[in-house]
Amino acid sequence: MGFRTKVRGRGGRGRPRFHWEFDLPVSRTAACIAAVAASAIVLVWPHLEMVRIGYEVARLQAERKVLAQERRVLRVEIGSLRQLDRVESIARNKLGMVFPRPDQIVYVMVPARRP
């Protein structure tokens, strides 16, 4: 098990040329490769999740900004729709309402509330 070196002929300048041979079993090699791959995934995964969450936060902030602008526009619209002059104009023109004559007014007695 492990590795061995063999001398194969002579290299340049009279030095022996080494050839490395590994005789590790395939299952052990596969297990080492799997362990390295799993370690890489475990180290990279949190970073990828942080990037994904960062993009999600940026998207939600942009959406929040759009919704806040829409809310401001709607508040202005509500204010304009609640103006009494506009309400009276719609009541008179579209609904045909008029102020009651004095003989059409009916007063109702409401009993006092007890504490």
Secondary structure, DSSP 8 states (H G I E B T S, - for coil): --EEEEEEEE-GGG-EEEEEEE---HHHHHHHHHHHHHHHHHHHHHHHHHHHHHHHHHHHHHHHHHHHHHHHHHHHHHHHHT-HHHHHHHHHHTS------GGG-----------
